Amino acid sequence: MTEKNATDNTREIALRFLAYRDRTSAEVLAHLTGKGIDRAAADAAVAGLLDSEYSKEDELAAAKDQAEKSLAQKGETGAPTKNDLARVSRRLAAQGFSTDIIYRIIGDLTRNYS
């Protein structure tokens, strides 16, 4: 594996770990080193995460992906119920998405099934 691929892989592991909830730098470092990633690579990945910013489009795409996963876990097809939308809203809020992103996702879900 090339150094760039190893760095990208380390970053992806850290992002997946952060997808569930906000974590401290120490928690991310402990998770990465617990996965067998050397400390220097883990430090570089954490430093890169704190310095990066996601665009609004990236945040919206990530929220949409999480909303779709949440709805798919229920296993039913068709229009989401009010309870489904409330569950998606809570999940997105717990993952740290902003209120405006959550409202936009819920609005899109509502329009898609109207």
N, CA, C and O atoms as a GROMACS GRO file, in nm:
protein
  456
    1MET      N    1   0.085  -0.118   0.000
    1MET     CA    2   0.000   0.000   0.000
    1MET      C    3   0.089   0.123   0.000
    1MET      O    4   0.184   0.133   0.078
    2THR      N    5   0.058   0.218  -0.088
    2THR     CA    6   0.137   0.339  -0.095
    2THR      C    7   0.110   0.426   0.026
    2THR      O    8   0.012   0.408   0.098
    3GLU      N    9   0.199   0.523   0.047
    3GLU     CA   10   0.182   0.612   0.163
    3GLU      C   11   0.053   0.693   0.152
    3GLU      O   12  -0.016   0.714   0.252
    4LYS      N   13   0.020   0.738   0.030
    4LYS     CA   14  -0.104   0.814   0.011
    4LYS      C   15  -0.225   0.726   0.039
    4LYS      O   16  -0.320   0.772   0.103
    5ASN      N   17  -0.224   0.601  -0.006
    5ASN     CA   18  -0.336   0.511   0.021
    5ASN      C   19  -0.349   0.483   0.170
    5ASN      O   20  -0.460   0.477   0.223
    6ALA      N   21  -0.236   0.466   0.238
    6ALA     CA   22  -0.239   0.442   0.382
    6ALA      C   23  -0.296   0.563   0.455
    6ALA      O   24  -0.374   0.548   0.549
    7THR      N   25  -0.257   0.684   0.412
    7THR     CA   26  -0.309   0.806   0.473
    7THR      C   27  -0.458   0.819   0.449
    7THR      O   28  -0.534   0.852   0.541
    8ASP      N   29  -0.501   0.793   0.326
    8ASP     CA   30  -0.644   0.800   0.293
    8ASP      C   31  -0.723   0.696   0.373
    8ASP      O   32  -0.832   0.726   0.422
    9ASN      N   33  -0.669   0.576   0.387
    9ASN     CA   34  -0.735   0.470   0.463
    9ASN      C   35  -0.748   0.510   0.610
    9ASN      O   36  -0.853   0.489   0.671
   10THR      N   37  -0.643   0.566   0.666
   10THR     CA   38  -0.646   0.611   0.805
   10THR      C   39  -0.750   0.720   0.824
   10THR      O   40  -0.824   0.720   0.922
   11ARG      N   41  -0.756   0.812   0.730
   11ARG     CA   42  -0.855   0.920   0.736
   11ARG      C   43  -0.997   0.864   0.728
   11ARG      O   44  -1.085   0.909   0.800
   12GLU      N   45  -1.020   0.766   0.641
   12GLU     CA   46  -1.154   0.706   0.628
   12GLU      C   47  -1.195   0.634   0.757
   12GLU      O   48  -1.312   0.642   0.797
   13ILE      N   49  -1.102   0.566   0.821
   13ILE     CA   50  -1.132   0.499   0.948
   13ILE      C   51  -1.173   0.603   1.052
   13ILE      O   52  -1.268   0.583   1.126
   14ALA      N   53  -1.099   0.713   1.056
   14ALA     CA   54  -1.130   0.820   1.152
   14ALA      C   55  -1.266   0.882   1.122
   14ALA      O   56  -1.343   0.909   1.214
   15LEU      N   57  -1.296   0.905   0.996
   15LEU     CA   58  -1.425   0.965   0.960
   15LEU      C   59  -1.542   0.874   0.994
   15LEU      O   60  -1.645   0.920   1.042
   16ARG      N   61  -1.525   0.743   0.970
   16ARG     CA   62  -1.631   0.648   1.007
   16ARG      C   63  -1.653   0.649   1.158
   16ARG      O   64  -1.767   0.641   1.204
   17PHE      N   65  -1.545   0.659   1.234
   17PHE     CA   66  -1.554   0.664   1.380
   17PHE      C   67  -1.626   0.791   1.425
   17PHE      O   68  -1.702   0.789   1.522
   18LEU      N   69  -1.602   0.900   1.355
   18LEU     CA   70  -1.665   1.028   1.389
   18LEU      C   71  -1.808   1.039   1.338
   18LEU      O   72  -1.881   1.129   1.381
   19ALA      N   73  -1.850   0.952   1.249
   19ALA     CA   74  -1.984   0.961   1.189
   19ALA      C   75  -2.093   0.937   1.292
   19ALA      O   76  -2.205   0.985   1.276
   20TYR      N   77  -2.062   0.863   1.396
   20TYR     CA   78  -2.165   0.828   1.495
   20TYR      C   79  -2.190   0.938   1.596
   20TYR      O   80  -2.304   0.957   1.640
   21ARG      N   81  -2.084   1.010   1.634
   21ARG     CA   82  -2.098   1.122   1.726
   21ARG      C   83  -1.966   1.196   1.732
   21ARG      O   84  -1.864   1.145   1.687
   22ASP      N   85  -1.969   1.317   1.786
   22ASP     CA   86  -1.846   1.394   1.803
   22ASP      C   87  -1.756   1.323   1.903
   22ASP      O   88  -1.803   1.265   2.001
   23ARG      N   89  -1.629   1.330   1.877
   23ARG     CA   90  -1.530   1.268   1.966
   23ARG      C   91  -1.412   1.362   1.982
   23ARG      O   92  -1.388   1.449   1.899
   24THR      N   93  -1.340   1.343   2.091
   24THR     CA   94  -1.221   1.424   2.113
   24THR      C   95  -1.107   1.371   2.028
   24THR      O   96  -1.111   1.258   1.979
   25SER      N   97  -1.005   1.453   2.013
   25SER     CA   98  -0.887   1.409   1.940
   25SER      C   99  -0.826   1.286   2.005
   25SER      O  100  -0.780   1.195   1.936
   26ALA      N  101  -0.824   1.284   2.138
   26ALA     CA  102  -0.767   1.170   2.210
   26ALA      C  103  -0.846   1.042   2.181
   26ALA      O  104  -0.787   0.935   2.166
   27GLU      N  105  -0.979   1.052   2.173
   27GLU     CA  106  -1.060   0.935   2.143
   27GLU      C  107  -1.031   0.882   2.002
   27GLU      O  108  -1.022   0.761   1.981
   28VAL      N  109  -1.017   0.974   1.907
   28VAL     CA  110  -0.988   0.932   1.770
   28VAL      C  111  -0.850   0.868   1.764
   28VAL      O  112  -0.832   0.765   1.698
   29LEU      N  113  -0.752   0.928   1.830
   29LEU     CA  114  -0.617   0.871   1.833
   29LEU      C  115  -0.617   0.731   1.894
   29LEU      O  116  -0.554   0.640   1.841
   30ALA      N  117  -0.688   0.715   2.005
   30ALA     CA  118  -0.695   0.584   2.070
   30ALA      C  119  -0.761   0.482   1.978
   30ALA      O  120  -0.718   0.366   1.972
   31HIS      N  121  -0.865   0.522   1.908
   31HIS     CA  122  -0.934   0.431   1.817
   31HIS      C  123  -0.841   0.388   1.703
   31HIS      O  124  -0.833   0.269   1.670
   32LEU      N  125  -0.771   0.485   1.645
   32LEU     CA  126  -0.682   0.454   1.533
   32LEU      C  127  -0.566   0.364   1.576
   32LEU      O  128  -0.534   0.266   1.508
   33THR      N  129  -0.503   0.398   1.688
   33THR     CA  130  -0.391   0.314   1.733
   33THR      C  131  -0.439   0.177   1.777
   33THR      O  132  -0.366   0.078   1.765
   34GLY      N  133  -0.562   0.170   1.828
   34GLY     CA  134  -0.621   0.041   1.864
   34GLY      C  135  -0.645  -0.047   1.742
   34GLY      O  136  -0.651  -0.169   1.754
   35LYS      N  137  -0.658   0.016   1.625
   35LYS     CA  138  -0.675  -0.058   1.500
   35LYS      C  139  -0.541  -0.099   1.439
   35LYS      O  140  -0.537  -0.156   1.330
   36GLY      N  141  -0.432  -0.069   1.510
   36GLY     CA  142  -0.300  -0.108   1.461
   36GLY      C  143  -0.231  -0.004   1.375
   36GLY      O  144  -0.128  -0.033   1.314
   37ILE      N  145  -0.286   0.115   1.369
   37ILE     CA  146  -0.225   0.223   1.290
   37ILE      C  147  -0.119   0.288   1.376
   37ILE      O  148  -0.141   0.318   1.493
   38ASP      N  149   0.000   0.311   1.316
   38ASP     CA  150   0.109   0.367   1.396
   38ASP      C  151   0.075   0.511   1.438
   38ASP      O  152  -0.003   0.580   1.372
   39ARG      N  153   0.136   0.553   1.547
   39ARG     CA  154   0.102   0.681   1.612
   39ARG      C  155   0.124   0.800   1.518
   39ARG      O  156   0.044   0.894   1.520
   40ALA      N  157   0.230   0.798   1.438
   40ALA     CA  158   0.259   0.911   1.348
   40ALA      C  159   0.148   0.926   1.244
   40ALA      O  160   0.104   1.038   1.216
   41ALA      N  161   0.102   0.816   1.188
   41ALA     CA  162  -0.006   0.821   1.089
   41ALA      C  163  -0.136   0.866   1.154
   41ALA      O  164  -0.212   0.942   1.095
   42ALA      N  165  -0.161   0.818   1.275
   42ALA     CA  166  -0.282   0.858   1.347
   42ALA      C  167  -0.279   1.008   1.379
   42ALA      O  168  -0.380   1.077   1.362
   43ASP      N  169  -0.164   1.057   1.424
   43ASP     CA  170  -0.150   1.201   1.453
   43ASP      C  171  -0.173   1.284   1.327
   43ASP      O  172  -0.240   1.387   1.332
   44ALA      N  173  -0.119   1.238   1.215
   44ALA     CA  174  -0.135   1.312   1.088
   44ALA      C  175  -0.282   1.313   1.045
   44ALA      O  176  -0.331   1.415   0.996
   45ALA      N  177  -0.349   1.202   1.062
   45ALA     CA  178  -0.491   1.195   1.023
   45ALA      C  179  -0.575   1.288   1.109
   45ALA      O  180  -0.662   1.359   1.057
   46VAL      N  181  -0.551   1.288   1.239
   46VAL     CA  182  -0.628   1.375   1.330
   46VAL      C  183  -0.600   1.522   1.298
   46VAL      O  184  -0.692   1.603   1.295
   47ALA      N  185  -0.475   1.555   1.275
   47ALA     CA  186  -0.440   1.693   1.242
   47ALA      C  187  -0.507   1.735   1.112
   47ALA      O  188  -0.554   1.849   1.100
   48GLY      N  189  -0.513   1.646   1.014
   48GLY     CA  190  -0.579   1.676   0.887
   48GLY      C  191  -0.727   1.695   0.903
   48GLY      O  192  -0.787   1.778   0.835
   49LEU      N  193  -0.790   1.618   0.994
   49LEU     CA  194  -0.934   1.630   1.017
   49LEU      C  195  -0.969   1.763   1.082
   49LEU      O  196  -1.069   1.825   1.048
   50LEU      N  197  -0.884   1.807   1.178
   50LEU     CA  198  -0.915   1.933   1.248
   50LEU      C  199  -0.893   2.052   1.159
   50LEU      O  200  -0.952   2.158   1.181
   51ASP      N  201  -0.807   2.038   1.055
   51ASP     CA  202  -0.778   2.149   0.966
   51ASP      C  203  -0.872   2.155   0.846
   51ASP      O  204  -0.877   2.255   0.776
   52SER      N  205  -0.947   2.048   0.823
   52SER     CA  206  -1.031   2.045   0.704
   52SER      C  207  -1.171   2.097   0.735
   52SER      O  208  -1.219   2.089   0.848
   53GLU      N  209  -1.233   2.149   0.633
   53GLU     CA  210  -1.372   2.193   0.644
   53GLU      C  211  -1.448   2.130   0.530
   53GLU      O  212  -1.397   2.117   0.418
   54TYR      N  213  -1.570   2.092   0.558
   54TYR     CA  214  -1.655   2.036   0.455
   54TYR      C  215  -1.741   2.147   0.399
   54TYR      O  216  -1.786   2.236   0.471
   55SER      N  217  -1.764   2.139   0.270
   55SER     CA  218  -1.855   2.235   0.209
   55SER      C  219  -1.998   2.198   0.247
   55SER      O  220  -2.024   2.088   0.295
   56LYS      N  221  -2.088   2.290   0.226
   56LYS     CA  222  -2.229   2.266   0.256
   56LYS      C  223  -2.281   2.148   0.174
   56LYS      O  224  -2.363   2.070   0.222
   57GLU      N  225  -2.233   2.135   0.050
   57GLU     CA  226  -2.276   2.024  -0.036
   57GLU      C  227  -2.228   1.890   0.020
   57GLU      O  228  -2.302   1.792   0.017
   58ASP      N  229  -2.105   1.886   0.071
   58ASP     CA  230  -2.053   1.764   0.130
   58ASP      C  231  -2.132   1.726   0.254
   58ASP      O  232  -2.164   1.609   0.274
   59GLU      N  233  -2.164   1.825   0.337
   59GLU     CA  234  -2.241   1.800   0.458
   59GLU      C  235  -2.382   1.751   0.423
   59GLU      O  236  -2.434   1.660   0.487
   60LEU      N  237  -2.441   1.812   0.321
   60LEU     CA  238  -2.575   1.772   0.278
   60LEU      C  239  -2.574   1.629   0.224
   60LEU      O  240  -2.664   1.550   0.253
   61ALA      N  241  -2.472   1.596   0.146
   61ALA     CA  242  -2.462   1.460   0.092
   61ALA      C  243  -2.443   1.358   0.204
   61ALA      O  244  -2.503   1.250   0.200
   62ALA      N  245  -2.362   1.390   0.302
   62ALA     CA  246  -2.340   1.299   0.415
   62ALA      C  247  -2.469   1.281   0.495
   62ALA      O  248  -2.500   1.170   0.538
   63ALA      N  249  -2.542   1.389   0.516
   63ALA     CA  250  -2.669   1.381   0.590
   63ALA      C  251  -2.771   1.299   0.512
   63ALA      O  252  -2.844   1.219   0.571
   64LYS      N  253  -2.777   1.318   0.383
   64LYS     CA  254  -2.870   1.241   0.300
   64LYS      C  255  -2.838   1.092   0.307
   64LYS      O  256  -2.928   1.009   0.317
   65ASP      N  257  -2.710   1.061   0.300
   65ASP     CA  258  -2.666   0.922   0.310
   65ASP      C  259  -2.708   0.860   0.444
   65ASP      O  260  -2.758   0.747   0.448
   66GLN      N  261  -2.688   0.934   0.552
   66GLN     CA  262  -2.725   0.884   0.684
   66GLN      C  263  -2.877   0.869   0.698
   66GLN      O  264  -2.925   0.774   0.761
   67ALA      N  265  -2.952   0.961   0.639
   67ALA     CA  266  -3.099   0.953   0.644
   67ALA      C  267  -3.147   0.830   0.569
   67ALA      O  268  -3.237   0.760   0.616
   68GLU      N  269  -3.089   0.805   0.452
   68GLU     CA  270  -3.129   0.688   0.374
   68GLU      C  271  -3.095   0.559   0.447
   68GLU      O  272  -3.173   0.463   0.444
   69LYS      N  273  -2.980   0.555   0.514
   69LYS     CA  274  -2.943   0.437   0.592
   69LYS      C  275  -3.041   0.416   0.707
   69LYS      O  276  -3.080   0.303   0.736
   70SER      N  277  -3.080   0.524   0.770
   70SER     CA  278  -3.174   0.515   0.882
   70SER      C  279  -3.308   0.461   0.835
   70SER      O  280  -3.367   0.376   0.903
   71LEU      N  281  -3.356   0.508   0.722
   71LEU     CA  282  -3.483   0.459   0.669
   71LEU      C  283  -3.471   0.314   0.622
   71LEU      O  284  -3.565   0.236   0.639
   72ALA      N  285  -3.359   0.277   0.565
   72ALA     CA  286  -3.339   0.140   0.516
   72ALA      C  287  -3.333   0.040   0.630
   72ALA      O  288  -3.371  -0.076   0.613
   73GLN      N  289  -3.287   0.082   0.747
   73GLN     CA  290  -3.278  -0.008   0.862
   73GLN      C  291  -3.416  -0.056   0.905
   73GLN      O  292  -3.429  -0.166   0.960
   74LYS      N  293  -3.516   0.025   0.882
   74LYS     CA  294  -3.651  -0.013   0.921
   74LYS      C  295  -3.701  -0.128   0.833
   74LYS      O  296  -3.780  -0.211   0.878
   75GLY      N  297  -3.653  -0.133   0.709
   75GLY     CA  298  -3.685  -0.244   0.621
   75GLY      C  299  -3.813  -0.230   0.543
   75GLY      O  300  -3.846  -0.318   0.464
   76GLU      N  301  -3.886  -0.123   0.563
   76GLU     CA  302  -4.010  -0.102   0.489
   76GLU      C  303  -3.984  -0.012   0.370
   76GLU      O  304  -3.893   0.071   0.371
   77THR      N  305  -4.065  -0.028   0.268
   77THR     CA  306  -4.056   0.061   0.153
   77THR      C  307  -4.178   0.151   0.153
   77THR      O  308  -4.272   0.131   0.230
   78GLY      N  309  -4.176   0.250   0.067
   78GLY     CA  310  -4.288   0.343   0.061
   78GLY      C  311  -4.255   0.471   0.134
   78GLY      O  312  -4.142   0.494   0.177
   79ALA      N  313  -4.356   0.553   0.147
   79ALA     CA  314  -4.339   0.684   0.210
   79ALA      C  315  -4.308   0.670   0.358
   79ALA      O  316  -4.370   0.589   0.428
   80PRO      N  317  -4.211   0.748   0.407
   80PRO     CA  318  -4.181   0.744   0.551
   80PRO      C  319  -4.294   0.807   0.631
   80PRO      O  320  -4.355   0.905   0.588
   81THR      N  321  -4.322   0.750   0.746
   81THR     CA  322  -4.424   0.803   0.836
   81THR      C  323  -4.367   0.922   0.914
   81THR      O  324  -4.247   0.950   0.907
   82LYS      N  325  -4.453   0.989   0.988
   82LYS     CA  326  -4.406   1.100   1.074
   82LYS      C  327  -4.307   1.048   1.177
   82LYS      O  328  -4.210   1.116   1.210
   83ASN      N  329  -4.333   0.928   1.228
   83ASN     CA  330  -4.240   0.869   1.325
   83ASN      C  331  -4.105   0.839   1.261
   83ASN      O  332  -4.000   0.859   1.323
   84ASP      N  333  -4.106   0.793   1.136
   84ASP     CA  334  -3.981   0.767   1.064
   84ASP      C  335  -3.902   0.896   1.047
   84ASP      O  336  -3.781   0.898   1.070
   85LEU      N  337  -3.970   1.003   1.008
   85LEU     CA  338  -3.904   1.132   0.988
   85LEU      C  339  -3.850   1.187   1.119
   85LEU      O  340  -3.742   1.247   1.122
   86ALA      N  341  -3.923   1.167   1.227
   86ALA     CA  342  -3.876   1.212   1.359
   86ALA      C  343  -3.751   1.134   1.399
   86ALA      O  344  -3.657   1.190   1.454
   87ARG      N  345  -3.751   1.003   1.372
   87ARG     CA  346  -3.635   0.919   1.404
   87ARG      C  347  -3.513   0.963   1.324
   87ARG      O  348  -3.402   0.971   1.378
   88VAL      N  349  -3.533   0.992   1.196
   88VAL     CA  350  -3.424   1.039   1.111
   88VAL      C  351  -3.372   1.172   1.162
   88VAL      O  352  -3.250   1.193   1.169
   89SER      N  353  -3.462   1.262   1.199
   89SER     CA  354  -3.422   1.392   1.253
   89SER      C  355  -3.336   1.378   1.378
   89SER      O  356  -3.233   1.442   1.392
   90ARG      N  357  -3.381   1.292   1.469
   90ARG     CA  358  -3.305   1.269   1.594
   90ARG      C  359  -3.168   1.211   1.564
   90ARG      O  360  -3.068   1.250   1.624
   91ARG      N  361  -3.163   1.116   1.470
   91ARG     CA  362  -3.035   1.053   1.437
   91ARG      C  363  -2.939   1.156   1.377
   91ARG      O  364  -2.822   1.161   1.414
   92LEU      N  365  -2.988   1.237   1.286
   92LEU     CA  366  -2.903   1.338   1.224
   92LEU      C  367  -2.856   1.441   1.328
   92LEU      O  368  -2.740   1.484   1.325
   93ALA      N  369  -2.944   1.480   1.418
   93ALA     CA  370  -2.906   1.575   1.523
   93ALA      C  371  -2.799   1.514   1.614
   93ALA      O  372  -2.705   1.582   1.654
   94ALA      N  373  -2.815   1.387   1.647
   94ALA     CA  374  -2.718   1.320   1.732
   94ALA      C  375  -2.581   1.310   1.665
   94ALA      O  376  -2.478   1.305   1.732
   95GLN      N  377  -2.582   1.306   1.533
   95GLN     CA  378  -2.456   1.298   1.460
   95GLN      C  379  -2.394   1.434   1.435
   95GLN      O  380  -2.286   1.444   1.376
   96GLY      N  381  -2.462   1.539   1.482
   96GLY     CA  382  -2.402   1.672   1.477
   96GLY      C  383  -2.437   1.755   1.354
   96GLY      O  384  -2.376   1.859   1.332
   97PHE      N  385  -2.533   1.712   1.275
   97PHE     CA  386  -2.573   1.792   1.160
   97PHE      C  387  -2.651   1.914   1.206
   97PHE      O  388  -2.725   1.909   1.304
   98SER      N  389  -2.635   2.022   1.133
   98SER     CA  390  -2.702   2.147   1.170
   98SER      C  391  -2.852   2.136   1.144
   98SER      O  392  -2.898   2.054   1.065
   99THR      N  393  -2.926   2.222   1.212
   99THR     CA  394  -3.072   2.222   1.200
   99THR      C  395  -3.116   2.250   1.057
   99THR      O  396  -3.209   2.187   1.008
  100ASP      N  397  -3.049   2.344   0.990
  100ASP     CA  398  -3.090   2.374   0.853
  100ASP      C  399  -3.068   2.257   0.759
  100ASP      O  400  -3.148   2.236   0.668
  101ILE      N  401  -2.963   2.180   0.780
  101ILE     CA  402  -2.939   2.060   0.698
  101ILE      C  403  -3.047   1.956   0.728
  101ILE      O  404  -3.099   1.893   0.636
  102ILE      N  405  -3.081   1.939   0.855
  102ILE     CA  406  -3.183   1.841   0.894
  102ILE      C  407  -3.318   1.877   0.832
  102ILE      O  408  -3.386   1.791   0.777
  103TYR      N  409  -3.358   2.004   0.841
  103TYR     CA  410  -3.485   2.047   0.782
  103TYR      C  411  -3.486   2.024   0.631
  103TYR      O  412  -3.587   1.984   0.573
  104ARG      N  413  -3.373   2.051   0.569
  104ARG     CA  414  -3.366   2.032   0.423
  104ARG      C  415  -3.381   1.884   0.386
  104ARG      O  416  -3.452   1.851   0.291
  105ILE      N  417  -3.314   1.797   0.459
  105ILE     CA  418  -3.324   1.653   0.433
  105ILE      C  419  -3.467   1.605   0.455
  105ILE      O  420  -3.521   1.532   0.372
  106ILE      N  421  -3.529   1.645   0.565
  106ILE     CA  422  -3.666   1.602   0.594
  106ILE      C  423  -3.761   1.656   0.487
  106ILE      O  424  -3.851   1.584   0.442
  107GLY      N  425  -3.741   1.780   0.446
  107GLY     CA  426  -3.823   1.837   0.338
  107GLY      C  427  -3.807   1.759   0.208
  107GLY      O  428  -3.905   1.732   0.139
  108ASP      N  429  -3.683   1.724   0.175
  108ASP     CA  430  -3.658   1.644   0.054
  108ASP      C  431  -3.724   1.509   0.063
  108ASP      O  432  -3.784   1.462  -0.035
  109LEU      N  433  -3.715   1.444   0.178
  109LEU     CA  434  -3.778   1.313   0.195
  109LEU      C  435  -3.930   1.323   0.181
  109LEU      O  436  -3.993   1.236   0.120
  110THR      N  437  -3.987   1.427   0.237
  110THR     CA  438  -4.132   1.448   0.229
  110THR      C  439  -4.175   1.472   0.085
  110THR      O  440  -4.275   1.415   0.039
  111ARG      N  441  -4.102   1.555   0.013
  111ARG     CA  442  -4.137   1.584  -0.127
  111ARG      C  443  -4.118   1.463  -0.217
  111ARG      O  444  -4.196   1.443  -0.310
  112ASN      N  445  -4.015   1.383  -0.191
  112ASN     CA  446  -3.987   1.267  -0.276
  112ASN      C  447  -4.097   1.162  -0.270
  112ASN      O  448  -4.115   1.085  -0.365
  113TYR      N  449  -4.171   1.159  -0.162
  113TYR     CA  450  -4.275   1.057  -0.146
  113TYR      C  451  -4.416   1.115  -0.157
  113TYR      O  452  -4.514   1.045  -0.130
  114SER      N  453  -4.427   1.242  -0.195
  114SER     CA  454  -4.560   1.305  -0.207
  114SER      C  455  -4.627   1.267  -0.337
  114SER      O  456  -4.740   1.310  -0.363
   0.00000   0.00000   0.00000
